């Protein structure tokens, strides 16, 4: 049993998040009244306390676009005050010609490690985030993804299965950047046909050595903690990418809608217990350390 787990989390202030203010709108993860509020670092630390977590990575939470640097500054201040989190993935609008200026400003913060701009698009309006399915192929986006290498930043990639071929092509054009595929590639359709499409897209991404996968958010489309489903998706992902390109993520507080942090980690520990100890250590600890280089 490995006693160290590196989790990914989202602390937030409701005042800074447009999607948590104003009228309630449909979201992928269902009704979200219980989390339509502040989620401070103190609550996060209480949630994870029994789980044996050693370090965490903050992933951007969709502050207003013009406040991308403010978000990183706030998380850095939180880390200075509390010691958590240990690394930061911020937001940059990669469609802008001056995106590198935002990267340069964020790079001044010691814990800044990567960028996420959500590019996922779906036929179902409720599942959409990007304005179009092919934004990932936009030349400006591609140029700006390449500039992440100048700062040693990762690109946290969020796409659905039909976009994975384009994502793999982007990774091939940008070999100096480490891509972290969010949420095992968002497997929203687990019918035989949907599963086959997902597996084909994941295989394309697995061909790119600079792509890693975050084992996270697998309750998003079923709205529950489903151990059997987690075991299936993790099993296929591990077979394609190997343990040294897989890393655990909690996706809290979203998953708090249907489970506790302790139950989530315990479920992953049971699932991963079927793998060699080396593989467990990679997926629960070492891959995250290599990719995000958390501060001491």
Buried (B, 14 or more C-beta within 10 A) or exposed (E): EBEBBBBBBBBBBEEBBEBBEEEEEEBBBBEBEEBEBBBBBEBBBEBBEEBBBBBBBBBBBBBEBEEBBEBBBBBBEBBEEBEBBBBBBBBBBBBBEEBBEBBBBBBEBEBBBBBBBBBBBBEEEEBBBBEEBEBBBBEEBBBBBBBBBEBBBBBBBBBBBBBBBBBBBBBBEBEEBBBBBBBBBBBBBBEEEEBEBBBEBBBBBBEBEBBBBBBBBBBBBBBEBBBEBBBBBBEBBBEBBBBBBBBBBBBBBBBBBBBBBBBBBBBBBEBBEEBEEEBBBBBBBBBBBBBBBBBE
